[in-house]
Amino acid sequence: MSSLGKMLLIMGIVLFLVGGILIIGERFGLGKLPGDIFIQKGNFTFFFPVVSSLIVSLLLTLILNILKKIRSGFYEEDIWYILMYLCICYLILMSMF
């Protein structure tokens, strides 16, 4: 029974963090970027945040890769890989604003 409690606690923390990220991201325009699809006709509304999803995916991939490397130990080529990835993310973000 304790494993179920741990799983529920972790899920609650993850949902809390995702909610916080969404609230903070909304202030920076996440969800309203060029490339996000928004169609409204009468009482029908369709919204699919394509570009926002790509940005969130890139950031989560970067964060999880860094956490994985911290856990297993860094090597010199890993640091260059992370720096290159950060530069790519920066260029993508700057091209949208």
C-alpha positions, 0 to 999 in steps of 0.5 A: 500500500505504501507504493500506491501512496508514493505513486499518488504523491509523485503524480500530485507533485508532477501535476502541481509543477505542470500547472505552475509551468502552464501558468508561468508560460501563459505570461510569456505567450506560450499557447499564443505563438505563431504556428499554433492552430486556432479555428473558431466558427460559430459555437465550435472552437479548435485549438492545437498549440503546435509550436508551443508543444515543440518548445515544451518538448525541447525544454523537457528533453533538455532538462531530463537529459541534464538530470540523467547526466548529473545522475550518471556523471558528466563527461567532456563530450556531454557538456559540449552536447548540452551547450549545443542543445541550449544554443539550438533552443535559444535560436528557436525561441529567438526566431519566434519572438 
